[in-house]
Amino acid sequence: MVDARLPAEWLGSIRIDDLSDRAFRILAGALMWCNGQGTDGSIPARYTRYLHPDGNDQAAFDELEKAGIWTRVDDGYFLDGWSTDLRQSTAAEVERYRESSRLRQKAYRDRRRVGVATAAPSPPDYPMSTRDVTRDPTHDVTNDVTANVGSGSLIGPEKRSAYATRNVTRNADSPFCRKHPAGTPEPCGACARARLALAARHSTIAGLGWDCSSDGHKLVVDGTCAVCDHRPLSHLP
């Protein structure tokens, strides 16, 4: 689809303002018809009836010719200054644009096809590595925390702290997890967290002592731990 243009400088132009409404509508129809047909301003006489709903109007045609907008030719009319005064695109320009658009679309589809082909590689023909099967499966399940927690939540038939149901599985004085009490040469996330927690115990935070929150514990408002026996230094004898 090709659009016809109505140049902004026509607003307030004496030549355009002097046209009757009927003549201006025929001009707009002529621009649209020529752009759609790619004739660069040429309108054969047998098609002039399509320029206005009421068909041919010779008085309006003469008005456009007198204003220097189009010229009568042997077989119809020709709009003067199609790409200059009237500011319309030529058929050659439209074809170059369409060809460029086709090439861009083809390149885009080719890139999509290559992307889909590389995004789904074939299954590997080598055995699964030891690293893939020795990963600690308890990484996400060792800390069982009750949902909708909060101090005083109702758990079972009585009210108690939600932290009371927390299942602590680590040895506070060991750099290893419960699954590997003597250590393991294989990668283990739980052991790594245990080492981090042990290192934190040897450090101190002013007013709190060692930081048991590194081990996944929770400190309440007064600084005590809701899981282990940790208390702030100010609470210690």
C-alpha positions in Angstrom: 0.0 0.0 0.0 1.3 3.5 -1.0 0.1 6.6 0.7 -0.6 9.9 -1.0 0.8 13.1 0.6 -0.9 16.4 1.2 2.1 18.8 1.7 1.8 21.1 4.7 2.6 24.2 2.7 -0.7 23.7 0.9 -2.4 25.1 4.0 -2.6 28.8 3.3 -1.4 28.5 -0.3 -3.3 30.9 -2.6 -3.3 28.4 -5.5 -4.9 25.7 -3.4 -7.2 28.0 -1.4 -8.7 29.3 -4.7 -9.9 25.8 -5.7 -13.5 24.9 -5.1 -14.2 22.1 -2.7 -15.1 19.8 -5.6 -11.9 20.5 -7.4 -9.8 20.0 -4.3 -11.5 16.6 -3.7 -10.8 15.6 -7.3 -7.1 16.6 -6.7 -6.9 14.4 -3.6 -8.5 11.6 -5.5 -6.0 12.0 -8.3 -3.1 11.8 -5.9 -4.4 8.6 -4.3 -5.2 7.0 -7.6 -1.8 7.7 -9.2 0.1 6.5 -6.1 -1.9 3.3 -6.0 -1.4 2.6 -9.7 2.2 3.8 -9.8 1.6 6.1 -12.8 3.7 9.0 -11.5 0.9 11.5 -12.1 -0.6 10.1 -15.4 -4.4 9.6 -15.4 -6.0 8.1 -18.5 -9.4 9.7 -19.4 -11.3 6.4 -18.8 -10.3 6.6 -15.1 -11.1 10.2 -14.3 -14.6 9.1 -13.2 -13.1 7.4 -10.1 -11.7 10.7 -8.8 -15.1 11.9 -7.4 -18.1 10.0 -6.2 -20.3 11.8 -8.7 -18.1 11.0 -11.6 -16.6 13.4 -14.2 -16.9 17.1 -13.6 -15.4 19.0 -16.6 -15.7 22.4 -14.8 -13.6 21.1 -11.9 -11.2 19.5 -14.4 -10.8 22.9 -16.1 -10.3 24.6 -12.7 -7.4 22.3 -11.9 -5.8 22.9 -15.3 -6.2 26.7 -14.9 -4.5 26.5 -11.5 -1.5 24.7 -13.1 -2.0 21.5 -11.1 -2.5 19.2 -14.1 -2.3 19.4 -17.8 -4.6 18.0 -20.4 -2.9 15.3 -22.6 -4.1 13.2 -25.6 -5.5 10.5 -23.3 -6.5 12.2 -20.1 -4.5 14.4 -17.7 -1.0 14.6 -16.2 -0.3 16.0 -12.7 2.5 18.6 -13.1 5.6 18.3 -10.8 4.7 14.9 -9.4 7.8 14.5 -7.3 8.7 18.2 -6.9 5.7 20.5 -6.5 3.3 17.8 -5.4 5.9 16.0 -3.2 4.8 12.5 -4.2 7.0 9.4 -4.4 7.9 8.0 -7.8 7.1 4.4 -8.8 10.8 3.7 -8.9 11.3 5.0 -5.3 8.4 2.9 -4.1 9.8 -0.2 -5.8 13.2 0.3 -4.2 11.6 0.7 -0.8 9.6 -2.5 -1.3 12.7 -4.4 -2.4 14.6 -3.2 0.6 11.8 -4.2 2.9 11.7 -7.7 1.3 15.5 -8.1 1.8 15.2 -7.0 5.5 12.4 -9.4 6.1 14.3 -12.3 4.5 17.4 -11.5 6.5 15.3 -11.4 9.7 13.7 -14.8 8.9 17.1 -16.3 8.1 18.5 -15.1 11.4 15.4 -16.6 13.2 16.0 -20.0 11.5 19.6 -20.0 12.5 18.8 -19.0 16.0 16.2 -21.8 16.4 18.6 -24.4 14.9 21.4 -23.4 17.3 19.1 -23.1 20.4 18.2 -26.8 20.4 21.5 -28.8 20.2 21.4 -32.6 19.9 21.8 -34.7 23.1 25.5 -35.2 24.1 27.0 -38.6 23.2 29.3 -38.6 26.2 28.5 -40.1 29.7 27.3 -37.9 32.4 30.1 -36.5 34.5 30.6 -37.3 38.2 30.0 -33.7 39.0 26.4 -34.0 37.7 25.5 -36.9 40.0 27.3 -36.1 43.2 25.7 -32.7 43.8 24.2 -32.6 47.3 20.4 -33.2 46.8 19.6 -31.7 50.2 20.7 -28.2 49.2 17.1 -26.9 49.1 15.4 -29.2 51.6 17.5 -29.2 54.8 15.8 -26.2 56.3 12.1 -26.9 56.8 10.5 -23.6 57.6 6.8 -23.5 58.3 4.8 -21.3 55.8 3.0 -18.2 57.0 5.5 -17.8 59.8 5.4 -15.2 62.5 5.9 -15.0 66.3 2.8 -16.5 67.9 1.5 -18.2 64.8 -0.9 -21.1 65.5 0.8 -24.4 64.7 -1.2 -27.5 65.5 -3.6 -27.2 68.5 -1.5 -24.6 70.4 0.2 -21.3 69.7 4.0 -21.3 69.6 6.8 -19.6 67.8 7.1 -20.5 64.1 10.8 -20.9 64.6 10.2 -23.9 66.9 9.5 -26.1 63.8 12.8 -25.2 62.1 14.9 -28.3 61.6 18.6 -27.3 62.0 20.7 -30.0 60.3 24.2 -28.5 60.7 26.9 -29.2 63.3 27.7 -25.8 64.7 31.3 -26.8 65.4 32.1 -28.6 62.2 33.2 -27.3 58.8 31.3 -30.1 57.2 27.6 -31.0 56.7 25.8 -33.8 58.5 25.9 -36.0 55.3 29.8 -35.7 55.2 30.9 -35.5 58.9 34.5 -36.3 57.8 34.5 -34.2 54.7 34.3 -35.1 51.0 36.5 -34.3 48.0 33.3 -33.8 45.9 31.6 -30.4 45.6 29.0 -30.0 48.4 27.0 -26.8 48.9 26.0 -27.8 52.4 29.7 -28.2 53.4 30.5 -24.9 51.9 27.8 -23.2 54.0 29.0 -25.0 57.1 32.6 -23.7 56.5 31.2 -20.2 56.0 29.2 -20.4 59.3 32.2 -21.8 61.2 34.3 -18.9 60.0 31.7 -16.5 61.0 31.7 -17.9 64.5 35.4 -16.9 64.8 34.5 -13.3 63.9 32.6 -10.9 66.1 30.1 -8.2 65.4 30.0 -5.3 67.9 27.2 -6.0 70.4 26.3 -9.3 68.9 29.3 -11.7 69.1 29.5 -14.2 66.3 27.0 -13.9 63.4 24.8 -17.0 63.5 22.6 -15.5 60.8 25.3 -16.6 58.2 24.1 -20.2 59.1 20.5 -19.5 58.2 19.4 -18.6 61.8 17.1 -15.7 62.7 17.8 -13.0 65.2 14.7 -11.5 66.9 14.3 -8.0 68.2 16.4 -8.2 71.3 19.3 -9.7 69.3 18.9 -13.3 70.5 18.7 -16.2 68.1 15.4 -18.0 67.7 17.1 -21.2 66.7 20.3 -21.7 68.6 21.7 -20.6 72.0 23.3 -17.4 70.7 22.8 -14.3 72.8 24.1 -10.8 72.5 27.3 -10.0 74.4 25.4 -7.7 76.7 23.3 -10.7 77.8 26.3 -12.9 78.6 27.4 -13.2 82.2 
